[in-house]
Amino acid sequence: MNEPSPSPRGIVYVVDDDRDLGAAVARLLIRHGHAAEPFLDPVLLLSVYGDAPAHCIVTDIMMGDLDGFGFADRVREIDPAVAIIFMTAWPTTANAVDSVRRYGGLDYLEKPFDEARLVAAVAEGVAWSRQQRAVRARTAKLSPRERAVFDLLVLGHSNKVVAAMLGLSPKTIEDHRAAIVAKTGANGLAQLIALSR
């Protein structure tokens, strides 16, 4: 997948089966410096997304064959570093909770929505996405074994415990840890933990 190219703010897709609303939201975001594009059909966006990823997606929840939650699950398989903001004209407490806990949404906006809140949420989403992409780039250099060691270290396990869990010697874990620090540019465990978030 290609990385989104730099823009003054971010690349944002607006997915809504209401053509006028989707276009209006995209225009609002363009006025705030984003490269925004509306999509009527989430399936169409999924078909092109791998070649044109975004920093943030603003999606309606209630759409035709593929609702916003199903769409979020599918787009996350392609790009776990994209921020998703849900919007709906039919808000429920259960959907609000699910949008964040189950589907990784950054925000849940009720239509008609507050423009300032939408713009702020998109700006936060773009910043989060850029940070996630930077972290992924730094950890992408790790070998599978180094990644396994990294994942256990950032959980707070000592070298000795990681060695026992992976069936390796503590010296081997020390070597892997040194390689992880060198490849990621981290200055120690605290920065490794920060990379994992």
Number of C-alpha atoms within 10 A of each C-alpha: 10 10 13 15 11 10 10 9 17 25 24 27 26 25 30 27 19 13 13 12 17 22 19 13 22 23 17 16 25 17 11 14 14 22 19 23 18 24 19 19 18 25 16 10 19 16 10 10 17 15 12 15 24 24 27 28 26 30 28 26 26 16 19 12 11 15 16 26 22 13 21 26 14 16 22 15 9 14 16 16 24 25 28 30 26 25 25 21 13 10 14 11 8 8 18 18 13 15 23 16 11 12 19 19 22 19 20 25 20 15 13 10 13 10 12 9 12 20 16 11 21 27 20 15 26 25 16 18 21 20 15 20 18 14 18 16 12 16 21 13 13 19 13 10 12 19 17 14 23 24 16 18 19 18 10 13 15 14 20 14 17 21 19 13 12 13 9 13 15 16 12 12 24 15 12 21 20 13 15 23 18 11 14 19 13 16 10 12 15 11 14 21 16 11 18 14 9
